[in-house]
Amino acid sequence: MEWIKDKTSISKEARVPIKSWCPDLEPEALSQAANLAAHPAVAFHVALMPDCHVGYGMPIGGVIACRNSIIPNAVGVDIGCGMGAVRTTAAVDQLKDAKNIRAILEAIKQQIPVGEGNSHKNQQEWDGFASYEESISGDKPGWLDSSGLNHDRKNLGTLGGGNHFIEIQASTEDIVWLMLHSGSRNLGYRIASFYHKLAKSLNDTWHTELPSADLAFLPFDSKEGQAYIRDMKFALAYALENRKRMMAIFKSVISEYILDVQFTEEINIHHNYASLENHFGQNLWVHRKGATSAKKHELGIIPGSMGTSSYIVRGFGNPDSFQSCSHGAGRRMGRTEASRQLKIEECNQAMQGIVFDRWHKNHSAKQRKAKGIEYDFGEAPQAYKNIDRVIENQLDLIEPLVKLRPLGVIKG
């Protein structure tokens, strides 16, 4: 742990302290953490992971435990966003060369829609849709309509955009690993937006004093709280299935290029969710927003950027972090800032030796003209914190087991 701020040193409104594993916390993220420390539902303390940076309402890389309450914005808009990783029996030299890696990536993109707004042409079948419709007994929540459901069925098994990725990676022993990052797509966004607005309206009606309207909450035992938990769990199941389907295609494509390859270990985890857990002798709703569960002996995935290392880790179950760890390297630059400051030559240099699609042109003509932003460098390695330092800052939370390096990358 890097530091602890006692509640008296945070603000006069603070009710609990802040415990941070992040040494270089930006002021805006600290301000958001202070709001959490003053929240009436937050118990024991606020935990900040080493990849922590400013988010919406709650910092990304934040963990809180709430008594009998759920805060939609403390889960986030991409409910169930998370990681999948698979260890293969293949050696790196079985990939042969960069041309082969490029062919594998192109074959994957033929079967998995990539990028924001890209989905399957036809609706995808999944038992989870029928199970969810049965659970609501015909009483559809306000976020769900036929158009949205049609979109969700076509989005299942798609990557999405932004920082979502599919990567071929290699361990230090030159064993090939498969890794991907995605979540619940537009489904989670609609659920989060609907219930945050509902929570804000209810808190206004109750005249609840909140440190920030972005942290509106729903009582666990209320009709609205129960509805959010039901729908959040649906989004989590959808996100898990989304990653399973993409990983199945990933494995199938690899099998076409590496004969007799086997898949010996698979991990599929969330890093945006809330769950009922027992900490310090109490049952609490633990919210992990951009944070990963790190219970004792639990396996996790901590990715870096598209040009840096990623790690397979095992949790220690540290109670001070509510048995959590970071979900990645964490941003040091926002997307616009990175696109404005970075140059294409330095971004290409950072990706040397890695097969990837070249940088996307900035779609906004206004930004290109007014800000001189020609390319989107929001996912360049320089936009992220140093992953090795992030790992070093949480060695009391996790044990690194496997260090991976990227060989080929598909970005959303």
C-alpha positions as CSV (number, residue, x, y, z in Angstrom):
1,M,0.0,0.0,0.0
2,E,1.3,3.5,-0.9
3,W,-0.6,5.7,1.5
4,I,-3.6,6.1,3.8
5,K,-5.6,9.3,4.3
6,D,-7.4,9.5,7.6
7,K,-11.0,10.8,7.2
8,T,-10.0,13.9,9.1
9,S,-7.4,14.8,6.5
10,I,-9.8,14.2,3.5
11,S,-12.6,16.6,4.3
12,K,-15.0,17.5,7.1
13,E,-17.7,15.5,5.3
14,A,-15.6,12.3,5.1
15,R,-16.9,9.3,7.0
16,V,-14.3,6.7,6.2
17,P,-10.5,6.9,5.3
18,I,-8.9,6.3,1.8
19,K,-6.4,3.5,1.3
20,S,-4.4,3.8,-1.9
21,W,-2.0,1.6,-3.8
22,C,-1.6,4.4,-6.5
23,P,1.4,6.6,-5.9
24,D,0.6,9.2,-8.5
25,L,-3.1,9.8,-8.2
26,E,-4.4,12.7,-10.2
27,P,-6.3,15.5,-8.3
28,E,-9.6,14.8,-10.0
29,A,-9.5,11.1,-9.1
30,L,-8.6,12.0,-5.5
31,S,-11.6,14.4,-5.4
32,Q,-13.9,11.5,-6.6
33,A,-12.4,9.3,-3.9
34,A,-13.1,12.0,-1.3
35,N,-16.7,12.0,-2.4
36,L,-16.9,8.2,-1.9
37,A,-15.4,8.6,1.5
38,A,-18.3,11.0,2.4
39,H,-21.0,8.8,0.9
40,P,-23.6,7.6,3.5
41,A,-23.6,4.0,2.2
42,V,-19.8,3.4,2.0
43,A,-18.4,1.2,4.8
44,F,-14.9,0.9,6.3
45,H,-12.8,2.6,3.7
46,V,-12.3,3.5,0.0
47,A,-9.6,1.4,-1.7
48,L,-7.8,2.7,-4.8
49,M,-5.9,0.3,-7.0
50,P,-2.5,1.2,-8.5
51,D,-4.0,1.8,-12.0
52,C,-6.5,4.3,-10.6
53,H,-7.5,7.3,-12.7
54,V,-10.5,9.7,-13.0
55,G,-13.8,8.1,-14.1
56,Y,-17.4,9.2,-14.1
57,G,-18.6,9.6,-10.5
58,M,-16.2,7.1,-9.1
59,P,-12.5,6.7,-10.2
60,I,-11.6,3.8,-12.4
61,G,-9.6,1.4,-10.3
62,G,-11.7,2.1,-7.2
63,V,-13.2,-0.4,-4.8
64,I,-15.9,0.3,-2.2
65,A,-18.1,-1.8,0.1
66,C,-21.7,-0.5,0.7
67,R,-24.1,-1.5,3.4
68,N,-27.5,-2.5,1.9
69,S,-27.0,-0.2,-1.1
70,I,-26.0,-0.3,-4.8
71,I,-24.5,2.7,-6.6
72,P,-25.0,2.2,-10.4
73,N,-22.1,4.6,-11.3
74,A,-19.8,2.7,-8.9
75,V,-20.2,-0.3,-11.3
76,G,-20.0,1.8,-14.4
77,V,-21.6,1.8,-17.9
78,D,-19.8,-1.2,-19.3
79,I,-21.2,-3.7,-16.8
80,G,-19.3,-7.0,-16.9
81,C,-16.4,-5.6,-18.9
82,G,-13.5,-8.0,-18.3
83,M,-10.8,-10.3,-19.5
84,G,-10.4,-13.7,-21.1
85,A,-7.1,-15.6,-21.4
86,V,-6.1,-19.0,-22.6
87,R,-2.8,-20.8,-22.4
88,T,-2.0,-23.0,-25.4
89,T,0.5,-25.8,-25.9
90,A,2.0,-24.1,-28.9
91,A,5.5,-22.6,-29.0
92,V,6.0,-19.1,-30.5
93,D,8.1,-20.6,-33.4
94,Q,5.1,-22.6,-34.5
95,L,3.5,-19.2,-35.6
96,K,6.5,-19.0,-38.0
97,D,6.5,-15.3,-38.8
98,A,4.7,-12.0,-38.8
99,K,2.9,-12.9,-42.0
100,N,1.3,-15.8,-40.3
101,I,0.3,-13.7,-37.3
102,R,-1.3,-11.2,-39.7
103,A,-3.2,-14.0,-41.4
104,I,-4.5,-15.2,-38.1
105,L,-5.7,-11.7,-37.1
106,E,-7.4,-11.2,-40.4
107,A,-9.2,-14.6,-40.1
108,I,-10.4,-13.6,-36.7
109,K,-11.8,-10.3,-38.0
110,Q,-13.7,-12.2,-40.6
111,Q,-15.7,-13.9,-37.9
112,I,-15.7,-11.4,-35.0
113,P,-17.2,-8.0,-35.7
114,V,-14.7,-5.4,-34.5
115,G,-15.2,-1.7,-33.6
116,E,-18.0,0.5,-32.2
117,G,-21.3,0.0,-34.0
118,N,-20.2,-3.2,-35.8
119,S,-22.3,-6.3,-35.0
120,H,-23.5,-9.6,-36.6
121,K,-26.0,-9.3,-39.4
122,N,-28.3,-11.9,-37.8
123,Q,-29.5,-12.3,-34.2
124,Q,-27.5,-14.7,-32.1
125,E,-29.2,-17.5,-30.1
126,W,-28.5,-17.7,-26.4
127,D,-30.5,-19.3,-23.6
128,G,-29.8,-16.3,-21.4
129,F,-32.2,-14.2,-23.3
130,A,-35.1,-16.5,-22.6
131,S,-34.1,-16.9,-18.9
132,Y,-34.0,-13.2,-18.4
133,E,-37.4,-12.6,-20.1
134,E,-38.8,-15.3,-17.8
135,S,-37.3,-13.6,-14.7
136,I,-39.0,-10.3,-15.4
137,S,-42.4,-12.0,-15.9
138,G,-43.4,-9.7,-18.8
139,D,-42.8,-6.6,-16.7
140,K,-40.1,-5.0,-18.9
141,P,-37.8,-2.4,-17.3
142,G,-37.6,1.0,-18.9
143,W,-34.2,0.4,-20.6
144,L,-35.5,-2.7,-22.5
145,D,-37.4,-2.4,-25.8
146,S,-37.6,-4.5,-28.9
147,S,-35.1,-2.4,-30.8
148,G,-32.6,-2.6,-28.0
149,L,-33.1,-6.4,-27.6
150,N,-32.6,-6.8,-31.3
151,H,-29.3,-4.9,-31.0
152,D,-28.2,-7.0,-28.0
153,R,-28.8,-10.2,-29.9
154,K,-26.7,-9.0,-32.8
155,N,-24.0,-7.7,-30.5
156,L,-23.4,-11.0,-28.8
157,G,-20.0,-12.3,-29.7
158,T,-18.6,-8.9,-30.9
159,L,-15.6,-7.0,-29.6
160,G,-16.7,-3.4,-29.5
161,G,-14.5,-0.3,-29.7
162,G,-12.2,1.8,-27.6
163,N,-9.8,-0.1,-25.4
164,H,-11.3,-3.5,-26.2
165,F,-8.9,-5.9,-27.8
166,I,-7.9,-9.4,-29.0
167,E,-4.2,-10.3,-28.7
168,I,-1.9,-13.1,-29.5
169,Q,0.7,-13.1,-26.7
170,A,3.8,-15.0,-25.7
171,S,5.1,-15.9,-22.2
172,T,8.7,-15.6,-21.2
173,E,9.0,-19.3,-22.0
174,D,7.8,-18.6,-25.5
175,I,4.5,-20.3,-25.0
176,V,1.5,-18.8,-27.0
177,W,-1.3,-17.3,-25.0
178,L,-4.6,-15.9,-26.3
179,M,-6.2,-12.9,-24.6
180,L,-9.2,-10.6,-25.1
181,H,-10.9,-7.7,-23.4
182,S,-14.6,-6.9,-23.8
183,G,-17.9,-6.6,-21.9
184,S,-21.7,-6.3,-22.2
185,R,-21.6,-3.8,-25.1
186,N,-24.6,-1.5,-25.5
187,L,-26.7,-3.7,-23.1
188,G,-24.7,-2.7,-20.0
189,Y,-24.7,1.0,-21.0
190,R,-28.5,1.1,-21.3
191,I,-28.9,-0.6,-17.9
192,A,-26.4,1.6,-16.2
193,S,-27.8,4.9,-17.6
194,F,-31.4,3.9,-16.8
195,Y,-30.8,3.0,-13.1
196,H,-28.5,5.9,-12.5
197,K,-31.2,8.3,-13.6
198,L,-33.7,6.3,-11.5
199,A,-31.5,6.4,-8.4
200,K,-30.9,10.2,-8.8
201,S,-34.6,10.8,-9.0
202,L,-35.3,8.7,-5.9
203,N,-32.5,10.3,-4.0
204,D,-33.9,13.7,-4.9
205,T,-37.4,12.6,-3.7
206,W,-35.9,11.4,-0.4
207,H,-33.9,14.6,0.0
208,T,-30.8,12.4,0.4
209,E,-27.6,14.4,1.1
210,L,-25.0,13.1,-1.3
211,P,-21.4,14.3,-1.9
212,S,-22.1,14.1,-5.6
213,A,-25.3,13.5,-7.7
214,D,-23.2,11.1,-9.8
215,L,-23.1,8.7,-6.7
216,A,-26.9,8.3,-6.4
217,F,-27.7,4.9,-4.9
218,L,-30.5,2.3,-4.6
219,P,-31.4,0.6,-1.4
220,F,-30.7,-3.2,-1.8
221,D,-34.1,-4.2,-0.4
222,S,-36.1,-1.7,-2.5
223,K,-38.0,-2.7,-5.6
224,E,-35.6,-0.6,-7.7
225,G,-32.5,-2.0,-6.0
226,Q,-33.6,-5.6,-6.6
227,A,-34.4,-4.7,-10.3
228,Y,-30.9,-3.3,-10.8
229,I,-29.2,-6.3,-9.2
230,R,-31.3,-8.6,-11.5
231,D,-30.4,-6.6,-14.6
232,M,-26.8,-6.2,-13.6
233,K,-26.5,-10.0,-13.3
234,F,-28.1,-10.4,-16.7
235,A,-25.4,-8.0,-18.1
236,L,-22.7,-10.0,-16.3
237,A,-23.9,-13.2,-17.8
238,Y,-24.1,-11.6,-21.3
239,A,-20.6,-10.2,-21.0
240,L,-19.2,-13.6,-19.9
241,E,-21.0,-15.3,-22.8
242,N,-19.7,-12.6,-25.2
243,R,-16.1,-13.4,-24.2
244,K,-16.7,-17.1,-24.4
245,R,-18.0,-16.9,-27.9
246,M,-15.1,-14.7,-29.1
247,M,-12.6,-17.0,-27.4
248,A,-14.1,-20.1,-29.1
249,I,-13.6,-18.4,-32.5
250,F,-10.1,-17.4,-31.5
251,K,-9.2,-20.9,-30.5
252,S,-10.7,-22.3,-33.7
253,V,-8.7,-20.0,-35.9
254,I,-5.5,-20.8,-34.0
255,S,-6.2,-24.5,-34.5
256,E,-6.2,-24.0,-38.3
257,Y,-2.7,-22.5,-38.2
258,I,-1.1,-24.6,-35.5
259,L,-2.0,-28.3,-35.9
260,D,-2.7,-30.4,-32.8
261,V,-2.6,-27.3,-30.5
262,Q,-4.3,-27.8,-27.2
263,F,-5.7,-25.3,-24.7
264,T,-4.7,-26.1,-21.1
265,E,-5.8,-23.2,-18.9
266,E,-8.6,-20.7,-19.3
267,I,-9.6,-17.6,-17.3
268,N,-12.7,-15.4,-17.8
269,I,-13.2,-12.6,-15.3
270,H,-15.1,-9.3,-14.8
271,H,-13.7,-6.0,-13.6
272,N,-16.9,-3.8,-13.6
273,Y,-19.5,-5.3,-11.2
274,A,-20.9,-5.4,-7.7
275,S,-21.3,-8.6,-5.6
276,L,-22.5,-9.5,-2.1
277,E,-19.4,-10.5,-0.1
278,N,-18.4,-10.9,3.5
279,H,-15.6,-8.5,4.7
280,F,-14.6,-7.6,8.2
281,G,-17.5,-9.8,9.5
282,Q,-20.2,-8.1,7.5
283,N,-22.1,-8.8,4.4
284,L,-21.5,-5.9,2.0
285,W,-22.1,-5.0,-1.6
286,V,-18.5,-4.7,-3.0
287,H,-18.3,-2.5,-6.1
288,R,-15.3,-3.0,-8.3
289,K,-15.1,-0.4,-11.0
290,G,-12.1,-1.1,-13.1
291,A,-10.8,-3.5,-10.5
292,T,-10.4,-7.3,-10.4
293,S,-11.3,-9.8,-7.6
294,A,-8.1,-11.1,-6.0
295,K,-9.3,-13.6,-3.4
296,K,-6.7,-16.0,-1.9
297,H,-5.4,-18.3,-4.7
298,E,-7.8,-16.8,-7.3
299,L,-6.3,-16.4,-10.8
300,G,-6.6,-13.0,-12.5
301,I,-5.5,-11.1,-15.6
302,I,-3.8,-7.7,-15.5
303,P,-3.2,-6.4,-19.1
304,G,-0.9,-3.6,-20.1
305,S,-1.3,-1.5,-23.2
306,M,-1.3,-2.9,-26.8
307,G,2.5,-2.5,-26.9
308,T,3.5,-3.6,-23.4
309,S,3.4,-6.7,-21.1
310,S,0.4,-8.3,-19.5
311,Y,0.3,-10.5,-16.5
312,I,-1.4,-13.6,-15.2
313,V,-1.6,-13.3,-11.4
314,R,-2.8,-15.1,-8.3
315,G,-4.6,-13.2,-5.5
316,F,-3.5,-13.0,-1.9
317,G,-7.0,-12.1,-0.5
318,N,-5.7,-8.9,1.1
319,P,-8.6,-7.5,3.3
320,D,-7.4,-3.9,2.9
321,S,-8.2,-3.9,-0.8
322,F,-11.5,-5.9,-0.2
323,Q,-9.6,-8.8,-1.8
324,S,-9.1,-6.8,-5.1
325,C,-6.3,-5.8,-7.4
326,S,-5.9,-3.6,-10.5
327,H,-7.6,-4.4,-13.8
328,G,-4.9,-3.1,-16.0
329,A,-2.1,-0.5,-16.4
330,G,-4.5,2.5,-16.1
331,R,-4.5,5.6,-18.2
332,R,-1.9,8.5,-17.8
333,M,-3.5,10.4,-20.7
334,G,-7.0,10.8,-21.9
335,R,-7.8,9.9,-25.5
336,T,-8.0,13.4,-26.7
337,E,-4.8,14.5,-24.8
338,A,-2.9,11.5,-26.2
339,S,-4.1,12.2,-29.8
340,R,-3.1,15.8,-29.5
341,Q,0.3,15.3,-27.9
342,L,1.7,12.1,-29.4
343,K,3.3,11.8,-32.9
344,I,2.8,9.0,-35.3
345,E,6.5,8.2,-35.4
346,E,6.8,7.7,-31.7
347,C,3.6,5.6,-31.6
348,N,4.9,3.4,-34.4
349,Q,8.2,3.0,-32.6
350,A,6.4,1.8,-29.4
351,M,4.7,-0.9,-31.5
352,Q,7.8,-2.1,-33.2
353,G,7.9,-5.9,-33.7
354,I,4.1,-6.2,-33.0
355,V,1.6,-7.0,-35.7
356,F,-1.3,-4.5,-35.6
357,D,-3.6,-2.4,-37.7
358,R,-2.2,1.1,-38.2
359,W,-3.7,4.0,-36.2
360,H,-7.2,5.1,-37.0
361,K,-7.9,8.5,-38.5
362,N,-9.8,10.8,-36.2
363,H,-13.4,10.7,-37.4
364,S,-14.2,14.2,-36.2
365,A,-13.5,16.8,-38.8
366,K,-14.0,19.5,-36.2
367,Q,-11.2,18.1,-34.0
368,R,-8.9,17.6,-37.0
369,K,-9.4,21.2,-37.9
370,A,-9.7,23.0,-34.6
371,K,-7.2,20.9,-32.5
372,G,-5.0,19.5,-35.2
373,I,-5.8,15.9,-34.1
374,E,-5.4,13.8,-37.2
375,Y,-5.0,10.3,-35.6
376,D,-6.6,8.6,-32.6
377,F,-3.6,7.7,-30.4
378,G,-5.8,7.0,-27.4
379,E,-4.7,3.4,-27.2
380,A,-1.0,4.0,-27.9
381,P,1.3,2.5,-25.2
382,Q,2.4,6.0,-24.1
383,A,-1.2,6.8,-23.1
384,Y,-1.0,4.2,-20.3
385,K,0.9,3.9,-17.1
386,N,4.0,1.6,-16.8
387,I,2.5,-1.8,-16.3
388,D,5.6,-3.2,-14.5
389,R,5.4,-0.4,-12.0
390,V,1.7,-1.0,-11.5
391,I,2.4,-4.6,-10.8
392,E,5.2,-3.7,-8.3
393,N,2.8,-1.4,-6.5
394,Q,0.5,-4.2,-5.6
395,L,2.8,-7.1,-4.7
396,D,0.9,-7.2,-1.4
397,L,-2.3,-7.9,-3.3
398,I,-1.2,-10.4,-6.0
399,E,1.6,-12.8,-7.0
400,P,2.6,-12.5,-10.7
401,L,2.7,-15.9,-12.3
402,V,3.2,-15.4,-16.0
403,K,4.5,-12.3,-17.8
404,L,3.3,-12.0,-21.4
405,R,4.4,-9.9,-24.4
406,P,2.1,-9.0,-27.3
407,L,2.8,-10.5,-30.7
408,G,-0.3,-9.5,-32.6
409,V,-3.1,-7.1,-31.7
410,I,-6.7,-6.3,-32.9
411,K,-8.1,-3.1,-31.3
412,G,-11.7,-2.2,-31.3
